[in-house]
Amino acid sequence: MNRMHRRTFLQGLGAAVAVGAVGAPSLALGAAKKVVIVGGGTGGATAAQYLRRYDPSIEVTLIEPNKEYYTCYFSNLVIGGLRSLDSIRHTYDGLAKRGVKVVHDTVTAIDGTAKQVVTASGQKFAYDRCIVSPGIELVYTGVEGYSQEAEKAIPHAWKAGEQTAILAKQLQEMPDGGQVVMVAPPNPYRCPPGPYERASLIANYLKQHKPKSKLIVLDPKEKFSKQGLFTAAWKNHYSGIIERLGPDMAGTKFTVDVKTKTVKCDAGEFKADVLNIIPPQRAGKIAQVASLTDEKGWCPVNQHTFESKLVPGVHVIGDAAIAGQMPKSGYAANSQAKVCAMAVALLLNGKEPLKPAYTNTCYSFIASDQAVSVAGIYELKEGAIVEIAGGLTPADAPEAILRREAEYAESWYKNIITDMFG
Amino acid sequence: MKQFKPFVFGAAAALALALTPQADAVEVDDAQVMANTCAGCHGPDGSSRGPAAPTIAGMSPEIFIDAMKDYREGKRPGTIMPRIAKGYTDEQIKLMAEYFAKQPFMRFAQPHDAQLAAKGAKLHERYCEKCHEEGGKASAEAGVLAGQWLPYLHYQLEDYLADKRAYREKNMQKRLSELIEKEGQEGLKAVLHFYASQK
């Protein structure tokens, strides 16, 4: 190589470096590709796990305020006295062992232009791509009179942990003959069958321990998830214990008096010994703050890559995302996280994302040892996630099958936890 | 200038390396994308952590394909799998079958009766080993039984014996009825505990 050639070569290289620096700074500098994950729930933990798996050269930072994670799924079993709170508690040690940098802090801003995440303690994390899995925010004002301050006396228990323990304890301390009242949320919300599994397991507890007690469910929705299966189970197991009042009776507007634990609605006044209010919901707070939400409070995304339609370079998965026909369930968040991790890993390597595959499998307990399920297999069609197969436990399934489903539900829990945190 | 030559070359090489996309770093294909959707129920890479959902890692591709198609076409009873299998094409099933066949069958400790398991070891040898070779660990010709979750094995036998699940091999039906005839339900239970005891 003569002198002139060398100079031309180096100049060319310099230009290439400069161009590269605009598109992907960390690549040009030979540094690791950086992904920052905001939120360490089902979606965030799974995304971290699978990014490390698909491309171990990616530097993955997971930012989550809590050092321990309590799963919302199976928390109804804790409320019903069938499981310990400790059995749904998980740590981030497994993820750290997989090489995920776990930071316990609260993200206060996501700057899509500077490609940087800022935390409450003032730390800044640069990213090449950011994955946000913020879960839900409760809209306390959706039930008049209810507030965050009231949640210790009147738990929602829609975020697991302390709230789960409060509701379980109140049920345990309630005298026999007491009245439990639940206010169910309007659509869309986290875990569509959740309120009805909870109703089943509260009734199961009352039947066994406080048989003179009653549960009233006030519901602003005419229809709900697994309705036929739950209704049949209530008739079979909890006749005279559960009474559900839909919008035809109760209306859609609920007012609570926190001091007397009384709910007012079209059907009248209901004084509760234990009151459980599950308020309306929207995407987790950081999604609102980072302008990732639409006017209804949820996050529009490209349903292939889960990249936000509002902030490029930021992906949103799980309950907060608008994901076509997929429900807001733990398994859906787990499945979306894998699709998103695949897309992010490939995009960071300058490649096209592969064809996605999405699944949902969700079990609901209807009694101590019986469960029902819903499954969904989804495909991307013209940019939208659509269900191509799946369905519910058949209405005529014998109890032997419902007991098998309960065993499989236990397996589901162990396996999905290992998949996320293992 | 001459003395800087190695440096210039070294720097250029380093820069060139830095510019090359790390093509080998990313490893994901269609089979993984499909197969990883199963992990929530069957465990990462198909090895279930129990206590009931079966491990599907290390299955022979033929048996995996037959199982999925039988579920899909309503020929095999199940709880959730008949609903799930309807979502997959023959090609997709084949991709997943090939992926799981390559994964190791991880065995985890599970509750079992050691005395029954010892008795079951002998009965396995007499009645089952001919097809379920290597103490039920072999996968080439038959389903892997060693280390499979006990409730799942129990459910499958219930379905076979209630004529709900068709036998893949006629011989199995024969051997199974011989086992029950000579050793009773206790003998059958012993064989299952032998599989559950395998690590």
Contacts between the chains, C-beta under 8 A, distances in Angstrom:
chain1	res1	chain2	res2	distance
A	3	B	1	7.7
A	6	B	8	7.2
A	9	B	12	7.3
A	10	B	8	7.4
A	10	B	12	6.7
A	13	B	12	6.3
A	13	B	15	5.7
A	13	B	16	7.2
A	13	B	19	7.8
A	16	B	19	6.0
A	17	B	15	6.5
A	17	B	19	7.1
A	20	B	19	6.2
A	27	B	18	7.5
A	27	B	19	7.7
A	27	B	21	7.1
A	28	B	18	6.6
A	28	B	19	6.9
A	29	B	18	6.8
A	30	B	14	7.3
A	30	B	17	7.2
A	30	B	18	3.4
A	50	B	36	7.2
A	54	B	26	6.1
A	54	B	27	6.3
A	54	B	28	4.4
A	54	B	32	8.0
A	55	B	25	5.0
A	55	B	26	4.3
A	55	B	27	7.1
A	55	B	28	7.9
A	56	B	25	7.0
A	57	B	22	5.6
A	57	B	25	3.9
A	58	B	25	7.8
A	331	B	40	5.2
A	334	B	40	5.5
A	335	B	37	5.8
A	335	B	40	7.4
A	338	B	33	7.5
A	338	B	36	5.1
A	338	B	37	7.1
A	339	B	33	7.4
A	342	B	28	5.2
A	342	B	33	5.8
A	345	B	26	5.1
A	345	B	28	6.2
A	346	B	26	6.1
A	346	B	28	6.9
A	348	B	26	7.7
A	349	B	21	5.7
A	349	B	22	6.6
A	349	B	23	6.7
A	349	B	25	6.6
A	349	B	26	4.4
A	350	B	21	4.9
A	351	B	26	6.9
A	354	B	28	6.8
A	354	B	29	7.2
A	354	B	30	5.8
A	354	B	33	5.5
A	355	B	30	6.5
A	355	B	33	7.2
A	356	B	33	6.8
A	357	B	33	5.1
A	357	B	34	5.0
A	357	B	37	5.2
A	358	B	37	6.9
A	359	B	37	4.0
A	359	B	38	7.6
A	359	B	40	7.4
A	359	B	84	7.5
A	359	B	87	8.0
A	361	B	40	6.2
A	361	B	41	5.7
A	361	B	80	6.5
A	361	B	84	7.5
A	373	B	79	6.9
A	373	B	80	5.2
A	375	B	80	5.2
A	375	B	83	4.8
A	375	B	84	5.0
A	377	B	84	6.2
A	377	B	86	7.5
A	377	B	87	2.7
A	377	B	88	7.1
A	388	B	87	5.4
A	389	B	83	6.9
A	389	B	84	7.1
A	389	B	85	8.0
A	389	B	86	4.0
A	389	B	87	3.3
A	389	B	88	7.9
A	390	B	83	5.5
A	390	B	84	7.0
A	390	B	86	7.7
A	390	B	87	6.6
A	391	B	83	4.8
A	392	B	83	8.0
A	393	B	79	7.3
A	393	B	80	7.9
A	401	B	79	5.9
A	404	B	52	7.5
A	404	B	79	5.4
A	404	B	151	7.9
A	404	B	155	5.9
A	405	B	79	5.2
A	405	B	80	7.4
A	407	B	51	6.7
A	407	B	52	3.8
A	407	B	151	5.3
A	408	B	41	7.2
A	408	B	52	5.5
A	408	B	53	5.5
A	408	B	79	6.1
A	408	B	80	6.9
A	410	B	51	5.8
A	410	B	52	6.6
A	411	B	41	6.6
A	411	B	48	6.2
A	411	B	49	7.4
A	411	B	50	6.2
A	411	B	51	6.2
A	411	B	52	4.8
A	411	B	53	3.5
A	411	B	149	7.7
A	412	B	40	6.5
A	412	B	41	5.2
A	412	B	53	7.0
A	414	B	43	7.9
A	414	B	48	7.9
A	414	B	49	4.2
A	414	B	50	6.2
A	414	B	51	7.4
A	415	B	39	6.7
A	415	B	40	6.0
A	415	B	41	5.8
A	415	B	42	6.4
A	415	B	43	4.4
A	415	B	44	7.7
A	415	B	48	5.9
A	415	B	49	5.5
A	415	B	53	6.5
A	416	B	39	7.7
A	416	B	40	4.3
A	416	B	41	7.6
A	418	B	43	6.2
A	418	B	44	6.0
A	418	B	49	5.2
A	419	B	39	4.6
A	419	B	40	5.9
A	419	B	43	7.3
A	419	B	44	5.1
A	422	B	44	6.6
